[in-house]
Amino acid sequence: MQEKLEKQKAEYVEKMKNKIALIHKEAEEKKAMVEAKRGEDLLKAEEIAAKYRATGTTPNKVLGCF
C-alpha cells in the first residue's frame, strides 16, 4: 500500500514539473513575441519621426487632445 502511494506521489510530482516547465516555456515565447512587437513599434515610430524631421512638418494628431 505504501509503495503504491509513493509511486502515485512520484508520478504526480513529475506531472506537475512537466506542467510547470510547459507554462514557463509558453511564458518565455509570449515574452519574446511582446519584445519583438515592441521593437517593431519602436522602429516604426523612429521612421515616422525621421519622416517628419525630414519634411519639417508636424503631425496633425499631436494636438488632438487640446
VEXVO-951524 format. One line per field, with one value per atom (N, C-alpha, C): residue number from 1; atom name; y negated, z negated, x negated. Coordinates in Angstrom, 3 decimals. Last residue first. Layout:
% residues N
n NUM_...
atom CA_...
v Y_...
w Z_...
u X_...
***
This chain:
% residues 66
n 66_66_66_65_65_65_64_64_64_63_63_63_62_62_62_61_61_61_60_60_60_59_59_59_58_58_58_57_57_57_56_56_56_55_55_55_54_54_54_53_53_53_52_52_52_51_51_51_50_50_50_49_49_49_48_48_48_47_47_47_46_46_46_45_45_45_44_44_44_43_43_43_42_42_42_41_41_41_40_40_40_39_39_39_38_38_38_37_37_37_36_36_36_35_35_35_34_34_34_33_33_33_32_32_32_31_31_31_30_30_30_29_29_29_28_28_28_27_27_27_26_26_26_25_25_25_24_24_24_23_23_23_22_22_22_21_21_21_20_20_20_19_19_19_18_18_18_17_17_17_16_16_16_15_15_15_14_14_14_13_13_13_12_12_12_11_11_11_10_10_10_9_9_9_8_8_8_7_7_7_6_6_6_5_5_5_4_4_4_3_3_3_2_2_2_1_1_1
atom N_CA_C_N_CA_C_N_CA_C_N_CA_C_N_CA_C_N_CA_C_N_CA_C_N_CA_C_N_CA_C_N_CA_C_N_CA_C_N_CA_C_N_CA_C_N_CA_C_N_CA_C_N_CA_C_N_CA_C_N_CA_C_N_CA_C_N_CA_C_N_CA_C_N_CA_C_N_CA_C_N_CA_C_N_CA_C_N_CA_C_N_CA_C_N_CA_C_N_CA_C_N_CA_C_N_CA_C_N_CA_C_N_CA_C_N_CA_C_N_CA_C_N_CA_C_N_CA_C_N_CA_C_N_CA_C_N_CA_C_N_CA_C_N_CA_C_N_CA_C_N_CA_C_N_CA_C_N_CA_C_N_CA_C_N_CA_C_N_CA_C_N_CA_C_N_CA_C_N_CA_C_N_CA_C_N_CA_C_N_CA_C_N_CA_C_N_CA_C_N_CA_C_N_CA_C_N_CA_C_N_CA_C_N_CA_C_N_CA_C_N_CA_C_N_CA_C_N_CA_C
v -68.885_-70.264_-70.894_-66.450_-66.452_-67.864_-66.769_-66.289_-66.383_-67.486_-68.414_-68.029_-65.310_-65.619_-66.514_-64.941_-64.278_-64.635_-66.098_-66.751_-66.176_-66.393_-65.562_-66.288_-68.947_-68.309_-67.494_-69.113_-69.266_-68.617_-68.609_-69.822_-70.077_-66.389_-67.289_-68.594_-65.224_-65.481_-66.484_-64.912_-65.778_-66.177_-63.120_-64.464_-65.422_-60.914_-61.484_-62.907_-60.394_-60.802_-61.455_-59.575_-60.779_-61.294_-57.234_-58.330_-59.634_-55.740_-56.050_-57.223_-55.544_-56.239_-56.628_-54.020_-55.378_-56.183_-51.656_-52.374_-53.826_-50.898_-51.207_-52.030_-50.455_-51.488_-51.891_-48.310_-49.576_-50.723_-46.380_-46.801_-48.146_-46.171_-46.593_-47.090_-45.179_-46.464_-47.027_-42.705_-43.696_-45.091_-41.517_-41.708_-42.769_-41.451_-42.229_-42.505_-39.716_-41.086_-41.972_-37.370_-37.984_-39.444_-36.861_-37.124_-37.801_-36.346_-37.468_-37.850_-34.011_-35.207_-36.453_-32.306_-32.558_-33.831_-32.330_-32.840_-33.168_-31.092_-32.462_-33.089_-28.544_-29.390_-30.852_-27.717_-27.785_-28.700_-27.730_-28.628_-28.804_-25.702_-27.063_-28.066_-23.520_-23.930_-25.361_-23.369_-23.618_-24.104_-22.734_-23.995_-24.358_-20.180_-21.236_-22.616_-18.784_-18.939_-20.084_-18.924_-19.505_-19.749_-17.465_-18.888_-19.592_-14.915_-15.552_-17.061_-14.447_-14.521_-15.230_-14.339_-15.344_-15.527_-12.098_-13.405_-14.520_-10.085_-10.361_-11.749_-10.188_-10.458_-10.804_-9.427_-10.733_-11.127_-6.829_-7.831_-9.240_-5.692_-5.694_-6.758_-5.970_-6.615_-6.731_-4.355_-5.784_-6.551_-1.882_-2.392_-3.907_-1.545_-1.652_-2.264_-1.262_-2.422_-2.645_1.198_0.000_-1.258
w 27.218_26.777_27.515_28.318_27.013_26.530_30.732_30.755_29.427_31.410_30.614_30.545_32.999_31.759_30.859_35.456_34.296_32.974_37.396_37.029_35.746_37.085_37.260_36.743_38.808_37.549_37.790_41.144_40.752_39.399_42.215_41.426_41.019_43.532_44.243_43.492_41.651_42.994_43.733_39.430_39.331_40.722_40.456_40.067_39.938_40.831_41.967_41.641_38.256_39.249_40.451_37.156_36.643_37.643_38.619_38.736_38.267_37.701_39.127_39.341_34.981_35.397_36.873_35.112_34.555_34.978_36.148_36.897_36.421_34.059_35.378_36.209_32.086_31.884_33.213_33.172_32.940_32.766_33.130_34.405_34.256_30.353_31.224_32.571_29.620_29.082_29.952_30.886_31.304_30.824_29.406_30.849_31.357_26.879_27.072_28.560_27.409_26.974_27.202_28.026_29.027_28.678_25.614_26.807_27.887_24.031_23.703_24.916_25.230_25.261_24.973_24.608_26.003_26.123_21.814_22.490_23.954_21.445_20.973_21.664_22.462_23.105_22.706_20.544_21.963_22.704_18.202_18.323_19.788_18.844_18.578_18.724_19.018_20.189_20.029_16.386_17.458_18.711_15.105_14.786_15.893_16.198_16.412_16.169_15.225_16.675_16.988_12.506_13.014_14.523_12.447_12.106_12.601_13.111_13.952_13.699_10.951_12.302_13.253_8.910_8.859_10.252_9.747_9.653_9.654_9.523_10.829_10.840_6.751_7.676_9.061_5.824_5.459_6.432_6.812_7.253_6.977_5.343_6.802_7.359_2.748_3.126_4.649_2.898_2.636_3.040_3.331_4.322_4.153_0.987_2.252_3.342_-0.860_-0.965_0.346_0.000_0.000_0.000
u 6.220_6.469_7.613_5.682_6.347_6.642_4.310_5.677_6.400_1.767_2.540_4.010_0.961_0.248_1.089_2.141_2.744_2.079_0.572_1.823_2.417_-2.987_-1.790_-0.549_-4.748_-4.366_-3.110_-7.537_-6.126_-5.889_-10.009_-9.828_-8.392_-10.798_-9.890_-9.668_-12.494_-12.998_-12.115_-10.837_-12.025_-12.519_-8.971_-8.526_-9.711_-10.681_-9.950_-9.508_-11.530_-12.525_-11.848_-9.104_-9.764_-10.793_-8.707_-7.739_-8.370_-10.899_-10.762_-9.809_-10.309_-11.527_-11.461_-7.979_-7.921_-9.145_-9.069_-8.037_-7.958_-10.767_-11.315_-10.334_-8.837_-9.849_-10.476_-7.457_-6.751_-7.734_-9.490_-8.903_-8.198_-9.893_-10.985_-10.476_-7.403_-7.845_-8.970_-7.494_-6.498_-6.897_-9.543_-9.712_-8.737_-8.362_-9.580_-9.825_-6.233_-5.954_-7.179_-7.642_-6.758_-6.476_-8.934_-9.736_-8.895_-6.691_-7.559_-8.402_-5.763_-4.929_-5.758_-7.922_-7.558_-6.723_-7.818_-9.010_-8.703_-5.331_-5.538_-6.747_-5.840_-4.833_-5.015_-7.742_-8.102_-7.131_-6.239_-7.391_-7.793_-4.411_-3.926_-5.064_-6.159_-5.383_-4.880_-7.054_-8.018_-7.301_-4.648_-5.321_-6.314_-4.230_-3.246_-3.870_-6.426_-6.251_-5.293_-5.858_-7.098_-6.989_-3.457_-3.435_-4.702_-4.443_-3.423_-3.390_-6.130_-6.692_-5.725_-4.228_-5.296_-5.889_-2.760_-2.106_-3.145_-4.684_-4.087_-3.437_-5.137_-6.238_-5.698_-2.597_-3.143_-4.252_-2.428_-1.458_-1.983_-4.540_-4.589_-3.642_-3.591_-4.847_-4.959_-1.311_-1.164_-2.421_-2.555_-1.612_-1.439_-3.967_-4.695_-3.810_-1.898_-2.790_-3.544_-0.823_0.000_-0.864
***
